[in-house]
Amino acid sequence: MGPGNFSGKIRTCVISSSNSDAIWLGSNGGGIWKTEDGGTYWENVSDGFLESAAVGALTVAPSDPNVIYAGMGESTIRGDVSFGDGVYKSTDAGKTWENIGLRKTRHISEIRVHPQNPDWVYVGAFGDAFGSNKEASLTRGVFRSKDGGQKWEQILFRSEKAGAIDLSLDPNNPRIIYASFWEAYRNFWSLNSGGPDSSLYRSTDGGDSWTDISDNPGLPKGTKGKIGVSVSPAQSGRIWAIIEAEEAGLYRSDNGGESWIKTSGNRDLIHRPWYYCHVFADPKHADTVYITNLKMWKSTDGGTNFSEITTPHGDNHDLWIDPENPQRMVQGNDGGGCVSYNGGKTWSTIYNQFTAQFYRIDTDNQFPYRVYATQQDNTSISVPSASAYGAITLQECTLPGTGESGFIVVKPDDPDIVYIGAVGSSPGGEGQLQHYNHRTRQLRLINVWPEEQFGWAPKDLKYRFQWTFPIAFSPHDFGTVYACGNHVFRTNDEGHSWEKISPDLTRADESKLGLSGGLTVDSSGAEHYGTISIFVESPHEAGVFWTGSDDGLVHTSRDSGKTWQNITSPDLPEWGYIFCIEVSVHDPDTIYLSATRYKLNDYRPFLYKSIDGGKSWNSINGDYPQSEPYTEISRVIREDPVCPGLLFVGSETGIFMSVNDGKNWQKLGGNFPVVPVYDLKIKADDLVVGTHGRSFWILDDLTPLRKFARKISGNKKLSSGGIQFFPPRTTFRRTLNWSVNLFLGDGKNYSPDFGLPGTHYQETTPDGEKRFRYLDMGENPPEGVIVNYFLESLPEQPLELIIFDAAGKKIDSFTSKLLDSDPKDKDNKEEEKPSLPTKLGFNRFVWNMRYPGPEIK
């Protein structure tokens, strides 16, 4: 459901060497995207092929534009960093992809291909961002393949603590290669950038041997952090390096790295180095160099003076410059990907990619209901779940506040009132909590405590609030709102005053409450630790609370916060992040809990259930993937409010479902992409999904899953004849747009309704169903009655579905056998009837609620 006009972070981008309008983007959580028209429209080209979602590196072979390599797992290791599964390759310009190895590298920073040989490829692997392990010596460093990825060899390894972070080949002599290594790691409470193993290497024989040039004359002495490196194609021997160090800045060598000069120490160029530190040499002009970070910078005098190039969004990561025409470039930033044909004077829009990265979501009680979320490096947003205009347009989206990173909750009896967590992007300075009134368009900062967070160690703050701290309405009194730092706070006057109702409910280990960043201090709230990560009030009884902390503790109070008890399961390892606590609506003592420890290099799931209010816990991991080579972390867990024991879990690559209370799990498929799932809500009969890389999704109508779960849990046979029909839910007809079937030529169409811009294709499924695929708008729910049925075996005879009116008169019928078209009717606008799908398992057919047209004889 989009939105199709708010995009997420793009780490890597590249342009085809043969087609000036074909461009690929690598999303940090949404796979690979391609445009064939210079950035006007983008489409995902990796669905169905990739097994992980974050693309860290992307390159097209200069000698064969059909050959593309993608390295998975982003190396900009911020708090929401996503890991990958090696290298993928396409030999048909992105139509299909195949994994070609290096699956355990986790985070790939760069890929370079020999300019004359598409099979000769180098990969820079940063390795596991969450610390070294016994496999680090095999998964970090520079790797080379001479046969297109069939075999790999590790040709440079620094240490178990440092991985390759940048690679640059000399296009005039591809035997000359520069590789930089970065000693860094991240966990729940810190990011540490820099160490003795951050270094710069050079090879002059295609990677067979390497020389450490980190301490060559002119380079900064002492400990270094992140290093970006770029060889000038315009002048052999000229090398640029942007270096995090005590003497941080831009350095240049004109003799192949033998000696260096510092051309600029301007701190604007080295801003937040762990997140950026990228330098790009102009391919035609030796004195022109670009640096991307919060802003984009350009120098034309050898790196001494820089001017800003305005980009559509901040936090700029990658830049690809056409080696033959430097005016043509593509750039990736935290807001999406954009294209310029005039050297950065103007850029294509970033508001046309379905790659939004949401943290937490909520729904309101309007009709149709709206979905709310905070999104990474963008504003909080509200999107309708359905539209009367055929598709969900930008005009129907609203911006309730400016929250980037936190929880967002809507007042149940007044959808105009919204509370938003905004540690990351609040106006007015350090406003962690916002109150938004849509009627008045007023946004108020209602911080629990007027204290600046940025730049301070958590131990020095009065209260600790994390990047995604909990906010919740009381289900019993909508005038009561809770917010959590390391304590639980309550307001009864819309945030004008707050009452502390708990002690510190965390481990409060001072060794984990220091400044983060390493060489360059970076304390933005994302690494604040020892905080409450989830808060729930029982829907059954007012004043009964449960909390989970980001350092692995679970507490409960049964007297409105006057007293608290530690009910942490002894089986839960220390320092895990309690991501979700779900109180069953079916039983006040049944509680579900999900936790994760992936930032501690532990990728196992942690799923628990209690039937005594948390006094004891049992694992419900069941057969959820938890053993190498395939493990899945566990984030959010939800129980269906209608069917007990029907559970959904959001993971790093999708959604898992259990129909028997966690004994068995299976991954939901269909058209849902591989993507990190950060939050789930069940709204009436819909499963609403907040992804971190592919925007919002909705699974319409859970009725068949509920009935299926009841049958399984009761050990009943699903059906007697191999077919189980599920009665359809109540269907609401939306406005039928007058132009809906008027402008439907081949290719793209540009309006879902009169006066509304929006681009889409009409597609026909193998069963004959007509659907619209939107490129810049959210998708509406199915236009018609959803008919679900389950096939235990393939039918021997064609299925038939008959639609009757209330009086029992037949309206129409459909079969599973495609009807043959009469050749004389090929030019008739009367469309062929869709047929009933007959796949094993669940099937869905949508009746458009129309009577058949007149027969033409």
N, C-alpha and C positions, 0 to 999 in steps of 0.2 A: 504493500500500500504506500510505499515511498516513505518520506517525500522524495521526489525525483529532482528536487531543486536545492537540496542541502547536501553537500558532499563531505566526505571524510578525508583523512590524511593519505597523501600519495607519497611514497618513499622513493620510487624510481620510475623513470620514463625514458622512452627511446622512439626515434622516428625511423621508418623504413628508408633504406638507402636508395631504393628505386622508385618509391612513390611518395611524392611530397605531402600527400594528404593522409597517408596511413601512419597512425601513431598508436603506441601501446603505453598503458599506464600499469604500474604495479601498486595495488592498494595495500595499506597496512592491515586490513582485515577483510577485504572484499574480493580478492583474486585479481585476475588480469582483465583489463578493459581495452577496447580498441575503437578508434574512430577512423573512418575512411573519408571524412570530409573536413579534415583540419580542425577538429574539436567542436564542431557544431552539435554532433550527437555521438554518444558513447554507448557501447554495448559490451556486456561481459562475454568473454570468449573462453573462459576456463571452467565454467560449470560442467560438472560431470566428469572432469579429469583430475583436478587437484584434490588432494586429501587433506590439505591444510589451507589456511586462508590468507596468511600474511606473506606478501611478496617483498623480499628485501633487495633483490637485484634483478635487472631485466636488460637484456642486450640482444640486438639483431646482428647476425654475422655480416660484416661489411661486404664480403664477397658473394653472399647468397642471402637475399632478403627473405627467403622462405624459412631460413633456419633461425630460430629464436631460443634463447636459454633464459630460464627463470630460476632464481635462487630464492628459497623460501625461508621465512622468519626474518623479521625486521631487526636491524642492528642499531636503530635509534632507541635505546633501551629505557624508554620512559615507563611510568608505573603500569600502563596498560599494554606493555609490549607483548606481542604474540609470537609464538615459536613455530617453526616450520619442519619440513620433512625432506630436505635435500634439494636436488636440482631436477627441474623438468625441462623437456625439450620439445619443440614443435618443428616439424620439417615441412609444414604446409601453411606457413604464414599465420599460425595461431588458430587454425581450425580444430586441430587435435593436439593433445599433449601427453607426454609419457615421462614417468619418473625414471631418471637415469642414474640414481645413486646418491651417495653422501647423505643418506637419510638421517643420520644422527648428528649432523652438524648444528641443528637447532636454529642458528641465526647466521644467514649469509649476507655479507656486506657488499660484495662486488663480484661481477663476472666480466671478463675481458676475452675477446675472441681474436685470433690472429687475423690480420687484415686480408690475407690471401687464402687462408685455409679455414673453412667453417668448422672443421673437425678438431682443430687445435684450440682448446679452451682452457682458461685459467679461472679458478674460483677462489675468492677470499672468504674464508669461513671464520667468523668471530667465535663460533662455538656457543656453548651454553652460557646464557647471560646470568644465570643464577648460581654461579660458582663452578669450580673445577670438580671433576670426578675422575673415576678410574679410566674413562674412555677419552679424557680430554686430549691426551697426546695423539689420538687418532682422529679427532674431530675438529681440531683447531689448526689454523695456518693456511697456507696456500696449497691448492691442489691443481693438478694438471691432467688433462686427458688429450691424447693425440688421435683418438678414434671416435670423436663425437660423443663421449660419455660412456662407452662400453666398459672401459677400464680407467681407473683413477690412480694417481700416485701423489702422495704428499711430498711436495718438493721444498717446503719451508715450514719449520715449526720453531716457535720461540720458547714457550713454556706453557704449563697447564693453566697459568693465570692470565695469559694474553692471547688474543686472537687477531687474525688479519682484519683490518677495518677499511683499508682502501688499496686499490691496485691501479696502476697506470702503465700502459704500454706506449712505447715510442712508435707512432705509425710510420715514421721514416726508417726505423730499424727495429722491428718487433722482437728482436732478440734482447732488447734492453727493456727491462721491467723494473718498476719501483713498487714496493709493498710496504705499507705501514702496519704496525701492530699496536694494539691498545690493551693495556692492562686495566680491566674494569670489571665490576660485577654489580649486581643489584639483588636486593632481597626486599622483604616487606618494610624494613625500617631505614634503608639507606641505599644510596647510589654512591659508589666509590670509583672515581675516575682518576687514573694515574698510578704510576709505579715504575720500578726499575726496568720492567719488561716492555714498556711503551717504547717503540723503536721504529727506525726507518731502514729498509734494506734496498739493495740494488743487485740486479742480475744482468750480465751482459751476454749470456749464452742461453737465453730462452728458459731460464729457470733451473738449469742443471746445477748451478752453484750460485751462492749469494754472498754479498759483502754487507756487513753492518756499517752504515754510514751515519748513525745517530749522533756521533760525537765529532763529526768532521768539522773543520774550522768554520766558524760563523754561526753554527747552530746553537740554540740555547743549552746551557749546562744544567746539570742537576736532573731532577725527576721531571719526566714529561707525561702528558696525558694523551688526549686524542690528537691524531695527526691526519690531515687530509693532504693528498699529493696529486699533482697533475703535470704531465709532460707537455711542453709546447710543441704542437705539430708545425708551427711556423718557424721555429728556430731550433735546430738540433742542439742538444746539450742544455737547453733552458728548462729548469724544473721549478715549479712552485710548491711550497709547503706551508700550510696553515697549522700552527702548532700551539697546543695548550701547554703552558709551562709558566714558571715564574717570570720569564722574559717572553711572554706569549706574543704572537703576532704573525705576520706574513713574511716568509723567507723565500729568497730566490737564489738559484744557482745557475750560472751560465757555462759551467764546465762539467755537466753530467753528475753533479752532486759532490764533486771533490771539495769545493768550498762554497760558502753561502754568505749572503748579506741579508740583513733585516731591512726590508723595504718599508714596513709600517708596523707600529705598535698600537695603532688605533683600536681601542677596546670595542668599538662597534663591529669590528671585523671578527673578533673572537668571542662574541656574545654567546653565553650559555654553551660552551664548547662541546660538552658531552652529547648535546642534542643535535648539534650542527657540525661545524668544522669541515666545510666543504669548499673546495677551490676548483675552478675550471679555467683552463687556458683557452684563449680564443684560437681557433684553428688557422686563421689567416694573418692575424696581427700579433706579432711577438710581444708587444708591450701592453696588450689588452688582456685583462684577467678579470674573472668574476668570482665573487664570494657570496654564498647564500647562508643566511641564518634567520634571525627574526625578520630582517629585511634582505633585499638583494642589492649587492654593491658591484660597481664597475670601475676599473681603473684603465686609463689609456696611456699612462706614462711610466709603465714598468712597475706598478704596484705601490707608488708613493702616495698618490692622492686618489680618493674614491668619491664617486657620486652615487646617490641612491637611484635604483630603478624601481618604480612602484609596481607592485604585483597585486593581483586581486585578493590576496590573503597573506597573512603573516606566517611565520614559521616555515621558511623555505628550505627544502632538502635537496632535491636533485635538479640538475639543469643539463639538457642535451642540446648541443649546438651542431648544426649541419656543417660537416667538414668542408663542404664546397660553397656554402652560402651562410655565413654566420648571422645573417639577418633572420634566418629561420631557426627557431628554438622552441623547445617544450620544457615546461617547468612543473615540478611537483611540490606542493606545500600542504599544510594541515587542513586546508579548505578544499583541496582537489587538485586536478591537473589542468593546465592552461597552455595555449599555443600562441606564439607570436611570429609574425612574418616581417616585422620591421625592427628587429633587434631589441624588443622589450618596450617599445613606445606604447603599444596597445597589446592586449591579450584577449583571447577567447574567454567566454564565461566559464566559471567553475560551478554554476548552478544547474548542472545537467547530468549529474552522476549519482547513482543510487548507492552511495558508499558511506552514508552517515554512521558515526560511531556513537551509539547510545550507551549510557551507564545504567540508569534506573528509569522505570516507566510507571505510569498510572493511567487510569481511565476515569471518565466522569459518567454521570447518569443522564446525559442528554440522549435524544434520539435524532439521528444515529449518534452513538456515543463517540467521543473524541479520545484520542490517545496522546499522552503527554510524555516528554522525556527531556533529560539533559543530555547534551551531546558534546563530545570531545572538541575543544577549541572552537566551539560555535555557541550559539545561544540555545536556551531551552526552547522547546517548540510544542505546539498543539496541532494535531492533524485529525480531520474527521475520518472515521472508519468507513464512511460511504459518502458518495456525492450524488446530487441530483443532476449533475452535468455529464455523466458518463464516465468520468475519471476524476481523481482527486487533484485539484489544481493548486498552484501557489497562492492564488487569491483566497482560498479557503483555509490556509494555514495561518496561525497566529503565533506570536512570540510572547509567551507569558514569563517575563523576566529575562535575565541574561545568564542564567545558571549553566555552567559548562559541565560540572563534574559530579553533582550530588544526587540525592534523592529528590523526587518531586512528588507532591501530593496535592490532590484537588479536594476541596470541601465537598463531602458527599451530597449535601442538600443545597449547594450553591456553586455551580461550576465556574463562576466568575472569580472565585477566591482560590488562589494557588500559592503554596509555599514551596520555595526552591532552594536547594543547596547550591552555593555559588562560590566555593573556595577558589576555583580556577579563574573566573572571569567576571567578577562583580564590579560594577562601577562605584566610584566614590572611595575606593581604597579599602581593601581587606574586608569586604562585606561577605561573611560566610553564609548568611541566611537572608532570604528575601521573602517579602509578602507582596503578592501582585493582585490587584483588583482590575479585572478586565472591563468592568462597567465604566470606571473612571480613568482607566489606563495609568493608574498610579502604582509606582513601584517603590516600596519602602525597604530599607535595610533594618532588620530586627535582630541583629546579632545578640546571642546570649550574653556575651561579655565584650565590651569595646576594646579589643586588643588586637594589634597588628600581628599577623602570623608569618608573613614572608620574611625570610632571613634570620629567623630565630630557631634555636634548638627547641624541640618540644618540651624538654625538661625545664626550660626557663619560662614557659608560659603558665598562666594561671590555670587555664583549661586547654586540653588538647582536642582539636577537631581535625578529623581526617578528610582527605580529598572527597570521599563519598560517605559523609556521616549521615546516620538515619534521621528521618523526619516522619512522623506518623500522627494521624488523627485518631482520637479515641473512637472506637466503634460504638460507644455508648453515649457520648456527649461530643457533638461536632464542634463545640466551642472550646474543646481542650485539644491542645497540640503538644506533642513531645518532640524534643530534639536531643541528640546525644553527642557528647564529646567523650571524655573519659568518665563522665557522670551522666545521669539522665536528668534532663531539665523539662519543666512543664510550664506552659502558659495558658491562662484562661482569658486573656484580653488581647489576642491577636499579636502577641509578641511585644507589647509595650512593657511587660515585665516578665521575668522568668524566675521560677523556683527550682532549686536543686533538690531532687528527691531520691538521690542515691549516693553512696560513697563511690570512690574510684573502683570501678568494676573490671579492672584490667590487672595484669601482672605488674605494670609500672616499673619494669626493669630499666634502671637508669642507663645501663650500658647500651640500650637500644633507643635512647631518647636524645641522641646528640645531633649535631649538624650533619647534613648530607651534602654530597657533591664531590668530596675528595679534594683535588687540587683547586677546583673552583667551587666555592660554596653555592649550593642550590637547594634552598629550603622553601618550597612552595606549598607545602601541605600534603603533597602526594606521598611523602615518606614519613609523615607524622605517624607515630606508632603508639601502642598502648592506648587504644581508643575503642569505644563501642562501635561495632560494625553492623549490628542488626538489633532492632527493638521491635517487640510485638506485644500488644495487649490482647488478652483473650477475648474472642468474640462472644464467649459464653458468660463471662462474669467481669464486671468492671473492677479495675484495680489489681488484676492478676497479670503480671508482666513476665516476659522472658527477654534476656539480652544475650548476645554473643559478642565477643571482642575479637579484634584483629590479631591478638596474641594468644588466642585459644581457650578463653574461659567462657563458661555459660553460667548465668545466674537467673534466679527467679525471685519474684516478690509476690505475696498474696495479700498484702495489706496496703496497696497503693503506694508502695515504695518506702514504707516506714522501716521494714526489715528486709534483708536480702540473704539468699542462700546460694552457695556455690554448688552447682549440680553438673559440673563438667564430667564427661565420661572418662574414666581412667584409660580407656582404649584409644582415646584421641591423642595423638602425639602432640607434644608441646609446640607452641608458636604457630599453630595453624590459624588460618583466617576463617572465622565463622561467617560464611557468606549469607546464609539464609536460615531462618527458623520459621516453620509453618505450623500453625495450630490447626488441627483438623476441625472443620465445622460440624463434623459428625459426632465427635466425642471430645469433651473438654480436657481429658487427660492424655489424648493422643497428640504427639508432637513429632514433627519431622525436622531434621537438621542436615544441612550440607556444609561442608568445609573444604578448604583446599590448602595445599602446602607447596604448590608448584614453584613459588619464588624461593623455596628452600631446596630446590633440586629434587623434589619429591612429587612425581606426577601422578600419584595414585588418587583415586576418588575416596571421599570420606562421607558416606551417607548413613544416617542413623534414624532410628525410630524409638520413641518412648511411649509406653501405654500407661504410665503412672505419673504423668506431669513432669517428667525429667528426673525422677529419682533413680531410674536405671535406663540404660540405653542398649539397643541391639543394632548391629550393623545390618543394613539392607543393601549392601553392595551387590549381593547376588552374583549374577554373571555379567555385571557392568564391566566394560573393558578395564582391566587393572593389572595385566601382566605383560611384560615385554614380549614381542615387539610392539604391541598395541595397547596403549593406556590412554584413558580419557580423564581429565580432571572434572570435578563436580563443582558447579557454581550454584545457581538458584534451583530450588526444589519447590514444586507446587502439587497439592492434592486437589483433585477435582471436587468441587463443592456438591456435586450431584451423586457421583459414584464413589463410595469409599474404596480406597486402595488403588485407584487409578492415579498414577503419579507421572509427573513430567520433570525432567532435569535438563538444565541448560549446561552445555559443555563448551570446550574450545572449538569444536567443529560442528555443533548442531544440537539437536534435541533428542534425548532418550526417553522412552516411555515404558512404564511397567503397568500391567493390568492386574497384577497379583501382589501388590503391596511390597514391591522390591525384590521378590524372589527371582524374577527374570526381567531382563531389560532388552529392548530392541530400539534401534535408531529409526526415527521418523524420516522418511524419504520423500518421494514425490518430487516436486519442483523446488523444495526447500534447499538452499545452497549450503555448502560448507562454509561456516562462519562462526566466530565466537558468539555465544548467546549469554548476555549479561542479566536479562530479566525476563520473567514470564508473568502474565496475568490471565486469569480465566474470567471472561466477561460473558455472563449468561451462557450461551452455547458456543462461544468462540474462544480459541486460544490465541492470545495476543503476545507477540514476541518482540522484544527489543534486542536487536543484534548490535555487535560492535564492529560494523564494517559493511552491512547491507541494509541499513535502515530498518523500518518496521515491516513485520509480516503478520498475517492473521490466518489461522487455520479455521475456516468457516465450518461451523456445525460439528460439534463433538458428539452428537447423538449416537452415531454408529460405534464410536470407540467406547462410549459408556455401556451400550448394550453388549458389546463384545466383552468388555471387562467383567460385567455381571455374569455372563455365561461361563467365562473361564474360571472366575473365582468360585462359582457354584458347581464346577466340574460337570457342566451340562453341555450336551452336544449343541453346536451352534445352530444347526438346522437339520431337518429330516431329509430333505431332498438335495442337499449340497448347495442350496441357495438360501441366504438369509436376507430378507428385505427389511430395511429400516424405515419406518414411517417418516415422511419429511416434516421438518419443523414449519412453523408459521412463516410465510413469505410475505414481504412487503414490496409492492411494486413502486419503483422510483420513477421519476419523470422520464418519459421516453423522448429523447432528443429528436427534434424534427429532422436533423441532418444526419442521423446516425447511420443510415444506409445510402446516403446520397453521394458522398465524396469518398469512395473506397476503390480507387484505382490501384494498380500494381505498385509496390514499393511503399514509400512513406506517405502518410496522410496527416494533415496539419490542423485539424480542428475536431474536438470531440463533440462540440455543440456550437451553435451559431454565436459568433462573437468571442469565442474562447480559443486562444491558441493552445495547441498541444499536439505532439507528434506521436504517431502510432502506426503499427502494421496491423493488418487483419491476417490472422493465421487460421488454418484449418487443421484440426487434430486428425490422427489416423482414423478416428471414429466419426469424422465429419462435423464435429462441433466447431462453430465459428468463435474465435476469441480475438481480442485486441491485445497486442503487446505494446506497452507504452514506453517511450524513450525519455520523457521529461515530465511525466505525471504519475501519480499513484494509481494503482489498479483498484477498481471497484470490486465489491463482492460479486459473485456470479449473478448475472441478470436473469433471475428466474427461480424456479423451484429446484432445490437440490435433492436429487434422488440417490440415496446410497444403498448399496447391496454388497454382499460378501459371497464369493464363489469358492467353495472348498475344492471343487474340481472343474475342469473345463466342460461346459455343457455340450451334449451330443447333438442337440437340436437348437436352432436359433431361439434366443430369448425374445419375449415380447412384453412391452410395457404399454398399458392402456390407461389413458387419462379420461376420467368421467367428471361431469359436473355434479352439482349438489342433487340434481334430480335423477342421477344415474344415467344420463345420456352421454354417450361417447363423444369426447372432444377430438382426440387424436390418438395415434398409436405409433410406437417405435419398435424396431427390432434390432437384433444384434447382427443381422446380415445386411450389408450395404446394398441399397437399391440401385439397380442399373439405370443409367440415364439414357433416355431416348436421344439419339444423335440429333434429331430435328429440333430438340429443345436446348441445344448448347448455348444459344444466344439469349435464352429466356432468363430474365432476372430472378425468377423463382428458384431459390436455392435448393440443393439436394438436402433431404432430411438427414440429420445426424443419426448415427446408429448407437446402440448400447455397447459400451466397452465390455470385454469378457476376459479380463486378466484374472489370474488366480489371486485370491485375497480381496481387498477392498476395491470397489469400483464406484465411480460417481458419474451421474448423468444430470445435466441441467436442462429442464424444460423451460422454454422462454415464455410460457403463460399466454401463448397466442393460439387462436384457432387456425387451422390450415387455410391457405389461400384458395381461391376458386380454381377448379380444374379448367385447363385450357385444352380444348379438343380441336 
